[in-house]
Amino acid sequence: MATEKVLIIGAGGREHAIAWKLSCSPNVSQIVVAPGNGGTEKNGKIENVALKINNSAEVVSFCKSNGVKLVVVGPEDPLANGLADDLNTAGIKCFGPNAKGARIEADKSYAKDFMIRHGIPTARYCSFTDAAEAKRHIQEANYAALVVKASGLAAGKGVVVAANKEEAIQAVDMIMTERAFGDAGRVVVIEELLIGEEASCLGFTDGKDVFMMPLSQDHKRLLDGDRGPNTGGMGAYCPCSVFTDADYLKKAILQKTVDGMRKDGIHYVGVLYAGLMFTASGVYVLEFNCRFGDPETQVLLPLLESDLYTAMCACVNGTLAQCHINFYSDRSAVGVVLASGGYPNAYKKGIPIQIDASLPPNEFVFHAGTRRSGDDLVSDGGRVLSAVAVGSSIEQAVARALELVRKIKLEGSVFRSDIGRREIERRRSSLTYKAAGVSIDAGDSLVDRIKAFAKQTRRPGADMENTIGLFGAPFDLKQAGNYKDPLLVSGCDGVGTKLLIAQKCNLVSTVGIDLVAMCVNDIVCHGAEPLFFLDYYACGWLSVDFAAQFIEGVSGACKESGCALIGGETAEMPGLYARNDFDAAGFAVGIVEREAYLPHIGSIQSGDVVIGLASSGVHSNGFSLVRKIVERSGLRYTDPCPFDKQRTFGEVLLTPTELYVRPVLSLMKDGVIKAAAHITGGGLVENIPRVLPDHLGVELTASSWTLPPIFGWLQQTGSVPMHDMVRTFNCGVGFVVIVKPQDGDRVLERLRSSNVQAWKIGAVKQRGERE
């Protein structure tokens, strides 16, 4: 039985579409739209009411007097001004976020900071309150700083995408100096220009869970072929197949944003709208809106099979997870906007409009800039109407929408005839490897980036100039050095679940260093000089920038270790890996004279000195336990570190593994080291015995070296038993060498002169021997 009364705030095509869809619900008796338009005036269950929508007290009073149970807010201004806060305080449900939540749209500088803080991919940017500084940044930025945004609300018009630096500087003057958008331009955001294809990603949310709607795409330019001035939107279509991994968008964009809101103490209810850019190097959020989009709503709601009122109630009542929402998957919707002549500049109002009163099923005319003048319908805005059609294919929907818009009579009006054409071309294209989720172009682009990094690691024996990208990579041992009876020593390793923290922090160059360090530190334990390195990088989707950042770390560590990065493999495997997941493995080869190969097990004896070289932190082992402890602590990786206020906790944990090659190798070549151990998984208690004869062990004095604060924090926060600490972590000692007692002081002096922190931490003992 229809019993509920709903108030919709707004006057556009979006609000007419919402009112139409709510009127289809048997649970809604009446829909009142304030102020509404010509299409919502006395239309079945729908009628208009004159309310000052930015006067919360007046809206609350109307709701109480008229038994309104639910308010749906269309535009952003009332939300940013706190209408939802006032309605909720008065006990009236509001489908729309509170003022803190609406800030994600109302303050672009805040939104960009929010995205960076919570690891949501977005373009590089800087915010400014001084025009001169903003213009200086445009000239000097190491990226194309050509997008200029007024930080505040500017009715969707406060963004300038400049063609060059001169235009960007002019935009700064217009926004900040001339105040074209008033106080919205007090702060300006200068953003990197991204190249790709845009789409709109909207989702219902109750502040905890998210239901993502089908991807849609609007058309901002006035004329066909994306020509002419920018507008509020000249049409849209849905669904859009520019990107088909909906699960990724839901988790990595919408859900992560809602989770970030919760962490920041914001209860966000309503629709979350992410404007996305799909580039060759990944998906980026251009902006967030705190409400339904216009004209996207006009093509989304005709595809909604479920009851909109039920979905909205689930959001405001916090029960979205239990609500079944369904969109038709076998249909397409296309909306074409009919605009007044002269729009988006000056245009006439009051021009008569003629619309065929009888529309076929699945065709709709949603009003925006219209009003009633007696019995006549006349224009009252720039974007006047949306002609929407649903079809079994995108081609059918396009044809029907164009046929419908051409039947509408409005003198001097303009519309685009190519809405949805891009989707038609995309669907008609043949099935390719890229369509299956693998981009050969992205792989080729990464190889070009790798070549530049590899050249920096050149050493005798390796010719990266001509071998990167071939099937294999040669290494000329004759050029490696004057070796008489050499052995080759190889090592293979990975980084483990530390990669998950790097992924969350969007900081992967450091784990590139880890990968090299884990391999070369192992082979130097055998006295081997690293010659060359190869890496294996696997992912669900290849982001060229992300992967290049990783390889840059690999290259830097190779250069520091004296080994050449001569090749590797990049594998993009959608389906095997989730879209944002990646893994890496490394392989290093070194060389050592046979007689110098370590350990010299036969020469090790009781009384030999154990020297420990300081670790830089946790290195690359034990991160499954680390992540559990962090989860228990309630800390976020973006929070300030409890014991290092200059860095975030994630940055501290991602401190790369120390590279011990150069300082240790020089000592090995002098013949003073009997054995060496890289302290990795298993800690001190399991790695040192690997290089000792069976009858010998070591006795270590824990007070002889400095314990970095990260280990004390891990033990205390996780209540980790000491036995597990020393078997899991390096506990401040990342590498160990064993020398004769008379060489101990000389080795310490040599290490310290190389800026390596080291200590005598114990001695070799007969097994069972006690001091």
Secondary structure, 3 states (H helix, E strand, C coil): CCCEEEEEEECCHHHHHHHHHHHCCCCEEEEEEEECCCCCCCECCEEECCCCCCCHHHHHHHHHHHCEEEEEECCHHHHHCCHHHHHHHCCCEEECCCHHHHHHHHCHHHHHHHHHHCCCCECCEEEECCHHHHHHHHHHCCCCEEEEEECCCCCCCCEEECCCHHHHHHHHHHHHHCCCCHHHHCCEEEEECCCCEEEEEEEEECCCCEEECCCEEECCEEECCCEEEECCCCEEEECCCCCCCHHHHHHHHHHHHHHHHHHCCCCCCEEEEEEEEEECCEEEEEEEECCCCCCHHHHHHHHECCCHHHHHHHHHHCCHHHCCCCECCCCEEEEEEEECCCCCCCCCCCCEEECCCCCCCCEEEEECCEEEECCEEEECCCEEEEEEEEECCHHHHHHHHHHHHHHCEECCCECCCCCCHHHHHHHHCCCCCCCCCCCHHHHHHHHHHHHHHHHCCCCCCCCHHHHCCCCCCCCCHHHCCCCCCEEEEEEEEECCCHHHHHHHHCCCHHHHHHHHHHHHHHHHCCCCEEEEEEEEEEECCCCHHHHHHHHHHHHHHHHHHCCEEEEEEEEECECCECCCCEEEEEEEEEEEEHHHCCCCHHHCCCCCEEEEEECCCCCCCCHHHHHHHHHHHCCCCCCEECCEEEEEHHHHHCCCCCCCHHHHHHHHHCCCCCEEEECCCCHHHHHHHHHCCCCEEEEECHHHCCCCHHHHHHHHHHCCCHHHHHHHCCCCEEEEEEECHHHHHHHHHHHHHCCCCEEEEEEEEECCCCC
